[in-house]
Amino acid sequence: MTTFSGHLTDVQAQRLVDGVLRLEEASEVESHAACCAECQALVESYRALEAALEGLEPTPLPADFTKGVIARIETRERAAARERRLAAAISAAVLAAITATALAGSSVWVPAAARLVDQMSAAGRALQVGAEVLPPLVSALRLPIAALCAVVAFPVLFALSRLIPSQRTEIA
């Protein structure tokens, strides 16, 4: 199977200059580049770029660069650890409250929690149905929706444009 067709791509020209072409495309790319003026120019431009970049001196990093990077990483890690501890504490508090209520045998809390779970389940089902129905509905009605948006937007934009003060040219 060949990966080469037509003229060289930028990636192929760069790989040819770097000498890292894949085996299955190397012979075709090299033979095409040897006889195509357009591709030869592309390869030569990458060779010139490589030569120009080799002559550049690297910019020295600040002395505290590594310390700064490590400090930022440590700050993020501390924040993430703090968030994990907070989440664990909240989870433990909720679990303790549920356990304490269950052990106390509260007859008021259990029905309220059951109602809340039922309401959340119904809301989840409504969202699921909406997610299944809404995309085809919007797709079918996209032209009328766009027309309605235009009908509403034009008068609003016209009214807003009337609020913009006109530019006056005063003669001294």
Secondary structure, DSSP 8 states (H G I E B T S, - for coil): -----SS--HHHHHHHHHT---HHHHHHHHHHHHH-HHHHHHHHHHHHHHHHHHTS------TTHHHHHHHHHHHHHHHHHHHHHHHHHHHHHHHHHHHHHHHHT-TTHHHHHHHHHHHHHHHHHHHHHHHHHHHHHHHHTHHHHHHHHHHHHHHHHHHHHHHS--------
